[in-house]
Amino acid sequence: MIHPLAGESILPAIYGKEWSRSKPIFWERAGNKAVRKGKWKLVSVRSDQWE
């Protein structure tokens, strides 16, 4: 049995449709990381400080 992934789809935003979320979005890839809430985004490249 394949279990669905936990989380929320952002496909509506990708396709230009109305989408909102009250909680921030976090992601990490290859040591780079970011967090986004509304129009604000913090990023960190590898082990650098958050910007």
KAPEUR-V643298 format. One record per pair of residues at least 12 apart in sequence whose C-alpha atoms are under 10 Angstrom apart, sorted by the first residue. I is the first residue (numbers start at 1). J is the second residue. If there is no record, write none. Layout:
# KAPEUR-V643298
i:j
I:J
I:J
This chain:
# KAPEUR-V643298
i:j
8:21
8:25
20:38
21:37
21:38
22:37
22:38
23:36
23:37
23:38
24:36
24:37
24:38
24:40
24:41
25:37
25:38
25:41
26:41
26:42
27:43
28:43
28:44
28:45
28:46
29:45
29:46
30:45
30:46
31:44
31:45
31:46
31:47
32:44
32:45
32:46
32:47
32:48
33:45
33:46
33:47
33:50
34:50
34:51
35:50
